[in-house]
């Protein structure tokens, strides 16, 4: 049950660019107001409370500057990915990660101290005792004792800041790490100034110490997540490029029906085309293939494999090689899909796939074909189109030892066969899209070549951005 404080509030939405700009304007206006109040606060440096207030104003301005920068980064987004990924720099040893400070107000994380150089006395606020984890009943540490709380690698920095303040009257503004009695490490930011007497000699030093452990942890998280995002984007870009190169190698631009050299015209005019998904979308597992066999028969096939990118590209390369090898060995379409199903079951990365495989015998113009969870071919004849009656066949890799039915159809001179992957007609209007394909029959009848018919399909379905790849293969019988 939602809290009574939030039940009537709408769910938080991610900030838009306009709202971030408004936050930036508010932050900069607040910076101006804080700075004005800071300048109007007069202090002669003798009142510890006034010095503490002045230091808090300085700290507030410091944090508002950081907030301004963070909001600007949020508005501008992650930095662009460099064109050539650089090897990550080796991580150097540094101070242990600080423990996050307890939740609370800003004042609970800010303490003050003053060291009197004339009496060698030290005075700490209760907040400083809590920050350093020390018992308020114990004496405050002198400037000589203070480095004992600091990590070894930070002691020279603290010593230099204190020396510059006492000798050269320079303000203190630095950060270092302290070790508490319980062994935890805190990051603290110290700001302070010397107090001078009438002749300019330093008589004491005051400082305000803020626990910035949680702040630095948040900054480190932002930096790490930004670096992680850049690495992820670089990896995605590399994988996309490799997948595209693999896609071009597996499905090169069509240059005619591959097969042994023959004299005279071929019985089938074949053309194919891959229609890519929207720009930036990962490469899918759609494939097509056609091969004229030494006995004069022709194998045609299209299919789709689950997955995207390099995995899908290597998977379809494996399937296409298996189809060609079994077709060359004389395997008919039904048994061929049965073997492909077993092949997918034994792969190291299990996947599902769909396919339609056809084998055309020109001697009697017989088309044998089988399908595995794939759309049936479309047959166009005398200016009309229809779906071929589909035999049974489940998805490849879905059922062990699945059997695939096989159908035969006698083609006529001038017939046109269209095979496609479902990315061509996928979507809410899938049935309408199939009707649109069948409605292209008159334009196909007027086309001279299979390549012309492919262009007709691309004109009809290739415009606009699609969510997935698609392939279309057209085989036209000689008249």
ZITA-V850300 format. One record per residue. RES is the residue in one letter. PSI is psi in degrees with one decimal (none if undefined). NEAR is the number of other C-alpha atoms within 10 Angstrom. D_LAST is the distance of its C-alpha to the last C-alpha in Angstrom with 1 decimal. Layout:
RES;PSI;NEAR;D_LAST, RES;PSI;NEAR;D_LAST
//
This chain:
X;131.8;4;73.7, X;154.2;7;73.6, X;147.1;7;76.8, X;-16.8;8;78.7, X;-22.4;7;78.6, X;2.5;9;74.9, X;-33.3;10;73.7, X;4.7;9;73.4, X;140.3;8;71.9, X;155.5;7;68.2, X;142.3;8;66.3, X;139.0;6;66.6, X;149.6;6;63.6, X;140.7;7;62.7, X;139.2;11;64.3, X;175.5;10;62.2, X;-37.1;13;62.7, X;-41.5;10;65.0, X;-35.2;12;67.2, X;-39.7;16;67.6, X;-38.4;16;68.6, X;-40.2;11;71.2, X;-38.9;16;72.5, X;-43.3;19;72.8, X;-42.7;13;74.7, X;-41.1;13;77.1, X;-44.6;17;77.6, X;-35.4;16;78.5, X;-41.8;12;80.8, X;-38.2;14;82.5, X;-43.6;18;83.0, X;-40.3;13;84.7, X;-42.8;12;87.0, X;-42.4;17;87.9, X;-37.8;16;88.7, X;-43.9;11;90.9, X;-39.6;12;92.8, X;-43.2;17;93.1, X;-29.9;11;94.6, X;-8.9;9;97.0, X;105.7;13;98.3, X;133.9;11;101.5, X;134.0;13;102.8, X;4.0;8;105.5, X;3.1;16;104.2, X;-23.2;10;107.3, X;115.3;10;105.9, X;-36.9;15;103.6, X;-41.8;12;102.0, X;-39.6;15;101.1, X;-38.5;22;99.8, X;-42.1;22;97.7, X;-43.9;16;96.4, X;-41.2;20;95.6, X;-37.1;21;93.7, X;-37.7;20;91.7, X;-43.4;18;90.7, X;-42.7;16;89.5, X;-41.1;19;87.5, X;-43.1;16;86.0, X;-39.5;18;84.9, X;-45.4;12;83.4, X;-33.9;14;81.4, X;-35.1;17;80.3, X;-43.2;14;79.0, X;-43.8;12;77.0, X;-40.7;16;75.7, X;-44.1;18;74.6, X;-42.0;13;72.7, X;-41.8;15;71.0, X;-36.7;16;69.9, X;-38.6;15;68.5, X;-39.5;12;66.4, X;-38.2;15;65.3, X;-42.7;17;64.3, X;-17.0;11;62.5, X;177.7;11;60.7, X;151.0;12;60.3, X;152.3;11;60.5, X;151.4;8;57.2, X;128.3;14;55.9, X;147.8;9;56.8, X;-34.9;7;53.9, X;110.9;7;55.1, X;131.2;12;56.6, X;148.4;8;60.1, X;135.4;6;61.7, X;137.1;8;64.1, X;142.1;6;67.7, X;139.1;6;69.8, X;125.7;6;71.9, X;155.9;6;75.6, X;139.1;6;78.5, X;-175.2;7;80.0, X;149.6;15;82.2, X;153.3;12;81.3, X;130.0;15;79.3, X;150.6;19;81.7, X;136.6;13;82.2, X;139.1;18;81.3, X;153.1;17;84.3, X;147.9;11;85.3, X;143.0;9;83.9, X;-175.1;8;86.3, X;169.8;8;87.3, X;-38.9;11;87.5, X;-29.3;10;91.2, X;-9.8;17;91.0, X;11.7;20;89.2, X;126.3;24;91.6, X;167.5;22;95.0, X;159.4;24;97.7, X;155.1;22;100.3, X;136.4;23;103.2, X;119.4;22;105.1, X;117.1;17;108.7, X;-20.0;16;109.4, X;-38.8;9;113.2, X;-5.4;9;113.7, X;33.4;11;110.7, X;152.0;15;109.8, X;142.7;18;106.3, X;122.8;16;105.2, X;146.4;19;101.9, X;161.3;15;100.5, X;-32.9;16;99.6, X;-37.2;20;95.9, X;-38.6;23;96.1, X;-41.7;18;97.7, X;-39.2;17;94.8, X;-43.9;22;92.2, X;-4.7;20;93.8, X;27.0;17;94.5, X;155.8;16;98.2, X;123.1;12;101.1, X;-17.0;14;102.7, X;-17.2;7;106.1, X;163.4;8;105.8, X;145.4;12;106.7, X;146.0;21;104.1, X;143.0;17;103.2, X;173.5;16;104.6, X;-32.3;18;102.5, X;-30.7;9;103.5, X;-21.3;9;102.3, X;-40.2;14;99.1, X;-17.8;18;97.0, X;-19.4;13;97.6, X;-11.2;16;95.1, X;146.2;20;92.4, X;147.5;16;89.7, X;-42.4;13;90.8, X;-15.5;12;88.0, X;-8.8;15;88.9, X;-44.1;18;92.6, X;-35.6;13;92.7, X;-45.7;16;90.8, X;-43.3;20;93.3, X;-41.4;15;96.3, X;-40.5;11;95.1, X;-44.5;19;94.6, X;-41.0;21;98.0, X;-45.7;14;99.7, X;-35.6;15;98.1, X;-45.3;19;99.3, X;-36.2;21;102.8, X;-46.1;11;103.4, X;4.3;11;101.4, X;33.1;18;101.2, X;141.9;15;97.4, X;150.7;18;95.6, X;130.4;24;93.9, X;93.9;14;90.2, X;173.1;14;88.3, X;144.2;18;86.7, X;175.1;18;87.5, X;134.4;25;87.2, X;151.3;26;90.2, X;121.2;17;90.7, X;163.2;16;92.2, X;-27.8;12;94.7, X;4.2;8;92.1, X;-10.6;9;89.9, X;154.9;15;87.3, X;134.6;22;86.3, X;141.7;25;86.2, X;126.9;26;85.0, X;147.7;21;87.6, X;125.7;20;87.8, X;132.3;22;91.3, X;136.1;21;92.5, X;174.5;24;96.2, X;157.8;23;98.8, X;153.1;25;102.3, X;121.8;22;105.4, X;149.1;16;107.8, X;-170.9;10;111.5, X;-27.1;6;113.4, X;9.3;6;113.6, X;5.4;9;109.8, X;146.8;13;110.2, X;122.4;20;107.7, X;-23.3;15;109.6, X;170.5;20;106.7, X;133.2;23;102.9, X;157.8;24;100.9, X;151.3;24;97.3, X;129.3;26;94.8, X;127.5;27;92.5, X;135.1;24;89.2, X;109.6;26;87.2, X;21.3;22;83.7, X;-49.1;22;82.2, X;-37.7;17;79.9, X;-47.6;14;78.9, X;-34.5;16;78.0, X;-41.1;17;76.2, X;-41.8;13;74.0, X;-39.7;13;73.4, X;-38.4;13;72.5, X;-42.6;12;70.1, X;-45.6;13;68.4, X;-43.3;12;68.1, X;-41.7;12;66.7, X;-34.2;12;64.2, X;-44.2;15;63.1, X;-39.1;15;62.7, X;-40.4;12;60.8, X;-42.1;15;58.5, X;-42.8;18;57.9, X;-40.2;16;57.2, X;-42.9;13;54.8, X;-39.0;14;52.9, X;-42.2;17;52.9, X;-40.9;13;51.5, X;-40.1;14;48.8, X;-42.0;15;47.8, X;-44.7;13;47.7, X;-38.3;17;45.7, X;-41.5;19;43.2, X;-44.3;16;42.8, X;-39.8;16;42.4, X;-38.7;22;39.9, X;-40.8;18;37.8, X;-40.6;14;38.0, X;-38.0;19;37.0, X;-43.8;23;34.1, X;-34.1;12;32.9, X;-37.4;12;33.3, X;-40.6;19;31.5, X;75.3;19;28.6, X;164.3;11;28.3, X;140.6;12;26.1, X;129.8;14;22.4, X;41.4;9;21.6, X;167.4;13;18.3, X;119.8;18;17.8, X;152.9;14;21.0, X;-177.8;13;21.4, X;150.2;11;22.4, X;135.1;8;21.5, X;154.3;9;18.8, X;140.2;5;17.9, X;175.0;6;14.5, X;151.8;8;11.4, X;157.2;14;11.2, X;-22.1;20;9.0, X;133.8;23;9.9, X;116.6;17;10.7, X;138.5;25;14.0, X;152.5;25;16.7, X;163.9;28;20.0, X;141.4;22;23.2, X;130.9;22;26.7, X;108.7;19;28.6, X;159.9;20;32.3, X;-178.4;19;35.1, X;152.6;14;37.9, X;132.3;9;39.7, X;-13.8;8;42.3, X;145.7;15;40.8, X;147.6;24;40.7, X;132.8;26;37.5, X;-169.3;26;36.0, X;19.8;25;34.4, X;141.7;32;30.7, X;159.5;28;28.3, X;158.8;26;24.6, X;152.1;22;23.3, X;137.8;24;20.2, X;127.1;22;20.7, X;127.1;21;18.9, X;161.8;18;21.4, X;-27.2;12;22.8, X;4.9;10;21.4, X;-11.9;17;17.8, X;161.6;19;17.6, X;134.7;22;17.3, X;130.6;24;19.9, X;143.0;24;19.5, X;147.2;24;22.7, X;157.1;26;24.6, X;177.2;28;28.2, X;136.2;27;31.5, X;138.8;22;35.0, X;153.0;16;38.2, X;173.8;18;40.4, X;166.7;18;40.2, X;-148.3;21;41.0, X;-38.6;22;41.6, X;-46.3;18;41.8, X;-38.7;23;38.4, X;-44.3;27;36.9, X;-34.1;15;38.5, X;-43.4;21;37.5, X;-27.8;25;33.8, X;-40.1;18;33.9, X;-45.6;14;35.5, X;-43.9;19;32.9, X;-38.7;19;29.9, X;-39.1;13;31.7, X;-40.6;16;32.4, X;-45.6;24;28.7, X;-43.8;20;27.6, X;-44.8;13;30.5, X;-34.5;17;30.1, X;-41.6;22;26.3, X;-29.5;15;27.2, X;-1.5;10;29.8, X;9.0;12;27.3, X;131.3;16;28.4, X;164.3;18;26.2, X;-45.1;26;25.6, X;-57.2;24;28.6, X;-32.2;16;31.2, X;-44.7;20;30.0, X;-33.0;30;30.9, X;-44.5;20;34.2, X;-38.2;20;35.1, X;-38.6;20;34.2, X;-44.4;26;36.6, X;-34.0;17;39.3, X;-44.6;16;38.8, X;-30.5;21;39.4, X;-24.3;19;42.5, X;-0.6;11;44.0, X;156.0;11;43.5, X;-32.3;7;46.6, X;95.3;9;45.4, X;141.8;13;44.0, X;162.3;18;41.1, X;150.5;17;38.6, X;157.9;25;34.9, X;154.4;25;31.7, X;154.9;28;28.4, X;131.1;26;25.0, X;129.5;29;23.6, X;148.6;24;20.2, X;119.0;24;19.2, X;129.4;23;15.7, X;107.2;18;15.8, X;-21.9;16;12.7, X;-40.7;9;14.6, X;17.1;10;14.4, X;41.7;16;12.0, X;132.5;16;15.4, X;116.2;18;16.4, X;137.8;19;20.2, X;155.4;26;21.9, X;159.3;29;25.4, X;154.8;30;27.3, X;90.5;29;30.8, X;31.2;19;32.0, X;151.4;24;28.9, X;141.2;19;26.6, X;154.4;23;23.8, X;156.3;24;20.1, X;133.8;19;18.4, X;127.2;21;15.2, X;129.9;22;13.4, X;130.5;18;11.5, X;41.9;13;11.7, X;7.9;15;14.0, X;158.5;14;16.3, X;154.9;22;17.2, X;158.2;17;19.5, X;133.9;14;21.4, X;145.6;16;20.8, X;122.3;12;24.0, X;130.4;16;25.9, X;167.0;16;28.0, X;148.6;15;31.5, X;118.7;22;32.3, X;170.4;19;35.2, X;144.4;18;35.4, X;134.1;28;35.7, X;0.4;23;39.4, X;-35.4;19;40.6, X;124.8;13;41.6, X;144.1;12;42.8, X;35.3;12;41.0, X;145.9;17;38.4, X;146.1;17;35.7, X;125.2;20;32.1, X;164.0;17;30.0, X;139.5;20;26.5, X;159.0;17;23.7, X;140.4;16;20.6, X;135.2;14;17.4, X;124.3;11;14.6, X;160.4;19;11.2, X;154.2;15;8.3, X;135.5;13;4.5, X;-7.1;15;4.5, X;154.7;20;8.1, X;133.1;26;10.5, X;130.3;20;13.7, X;122.0;23;16.9, X;141.8;25;20.0, X;162.1;29;23.3, X;160.4;25;27.0, X;-10.3;21;29.4, X;-20.8;21;30.9, X;-34.0;24;28.1, X;13.5;20;29.2, X;147.1;16;32.8, X;179.3;13;35.7, X;-30.1;8;37.4, X;35.9;10;34.3, X;-44.7;14;32.0, X;-42.1;12;30.8, X;-35.7;12;30.4, X;-38.8;17;28.3, X;-41.0;17;25.9, X;-36.5;14;25.7, X;-38.3;15;25.1, X;-45.7;20;22.1, X;-31.2;20;20.7, X;-7.9;15;21.5, X;0.8;18;19.2, X;-47.1;21;16.2, X;-37.2;15;16.3, X;-36.7;13;16.6, X;-41.1;26;13.7, X;-30.2;18;11.5, X;-12.8;11;13.0, X;146.4;15;12.6, X;-37.6;10;10.6, X;166.7;18;11.2, X;-34.7;23;12.6, X;-37.5;21;15.9, X;-38.3;16;15.9, X;-38.9;26;15.5, X;-39.5;22;18.4, X;-36.6;16;20.4, X;-43.9;17;20.0, X;-42.7;20;21.5, X;-40.0;16;24.2, X;-35.2;10;25.1, X;-36.7;13;25.5, X;-7.4;18;27.3, X;-8.8;17;28.5, X;154.3;9;31.4, X;167.3;7;34.8, X;131.5;11;36.5, X;156.1;20;35.2, X;-19.2;15;37.5, X;158.7;20;35.3, X;162.2;22;32.4, X;150.6;27;28.8, X;145.7;21;25.6, X;135.7;23;22.0, X;131.5;26;19.0, X;131.7;26;15.3, X;125.1;25;12.5, X;124.8;23;8.9, X;141.1;20;6.3, X;141.4;15;3.8, X;none;9;0.0
//
